[in-house]
Amino acid sequence: MTRLARSSTVLPALALVLGVTTACSGDGGTPAPIPQVTQPTDQPSEPTPSESPSDSGSTGEDQGGGAEGPRAVGTLVDLLEVPWGVDFLPDGDAVVTERETGRVLEVTPDGTLSRLGAITAAVPQGEAGLLGVAVSPDFDTDSTLFFYVTTGSDNRVMSAVLEDGELGEPTVVLDGIPAGLIHDGGRIAFGPDGFLYVTTGETGDPGLAQDPDSLAGKILRITTDGRPAPGNPDPGSPVWSLGHRNVQGLAWDDQGRLWASEFGDSTWDELNLVEKGGNYGWPEVEGTGGGPDFIDPQLVWPVEQASPSGLAYADGHLWMAGLRGQRLWRIRVSDSGKASRPMAFFTEDYGRLRTVVASPDDQLWLTTSNRDGRGQPTEADDRIIVIQP
């Protein structure tokens, strides 16, 4: 296992308990200070057509727990180069991918950073490159990691065995997913059913999202060998849902419901509750109001407030990371599966936020994406920040 020179040894045990904000850089740089608590702001007054008074109450106050809001514990790792995917190994360490470099990293809960290998097939261009990562649910026996990779010809899902701290030669699981400079999707995650869910974008060609024969603009559901998963709407197709512009966030709530965060075009970003065979309307409709043929999003945001990527479920809420919005959204989910009461935290504190994941110790890991060509990086970027929900 190769130890990287640029790693952070931060978040000592006392800080984790007391919420003391500490951060340091392996090459002597000092990250910007992280506030212990950032006060929440209600979602601005732009309408959210999918939310009704019966769903959200009439008081205008958040009905979920944690009225004081989440707090930043500290920077876990800094000086990363566009971290994109994060998933956890059974021992609590995380696997992290870097979009630009193709590197696959291991990050421990105490901030130790190691290089596991690289996906050399990844071709970074525009929004593409080495994107999502998912740890096999049977990792204890198969030691396998899965990756979403943009090559010179397509997007594809690949797998590789991790043995003795070294990543083996990747093999193709599913290829032929259209690729482009934009809208490549890229989030992959194993569901409670043990199958791999894969988000794809329409690559700037909106019509592909409604084409049932194209893998673009879809959420796919496959087995670990790339075949359509049993129970898919079409037994011969990996497509689980369609009509998506660019989904980059997947999360399951505590009742096993699948949620997806999706980039809108110029008006509305979306949070969708994903149903088997559901058509989410793009490009026929952006936001709500698509009629009986399409499923409306549960919540929408003006694109300047969200441009959502990562999505996680923790502490009874969905948590959605915003790129252009530069904030972390907390969203209440009712027992009946209604999303409401979005509240924004850490607005513009850390710049563009790409990925949020729930860690095994009930915290959130939040990655910045300020070196992706669209942000304003500090000397410490990009970072992984630990959040106490």
Secondary structure, DSSP 8 states (H G I E B T S, - for coil): -EE-SS------HHHHHH---B---TTS-------SB---EE--SS--TT--HHHH-SS-S--SS-TT--EEEEEEE-S-S-EEEEEE-TTS-EEEEETTT-EEEEE-TT--EEEEEE-TT---BTTBSEEEEEE-TTHHHH-EEEEEEE-SS-EEEEEEEEETTEE---EEEEEEE---SS-----EEE-TTS-EEEE-B-TT-GGGGG-TT--TTEEEEE-TTSSB-TT-SSTT--EEEE--SBEEEEEE-TT--EEEEE--SSSEEEEEEE-TT-B--TTT-SSS---TTS---SEEEEGGG--EEEEEEETTEEEEEESTT-SEEEEEE-TTS-EEEEEEESTTTSS-EEEEEE-TTS-EEEEE-TTSSSS---TT-S-EEEEE-
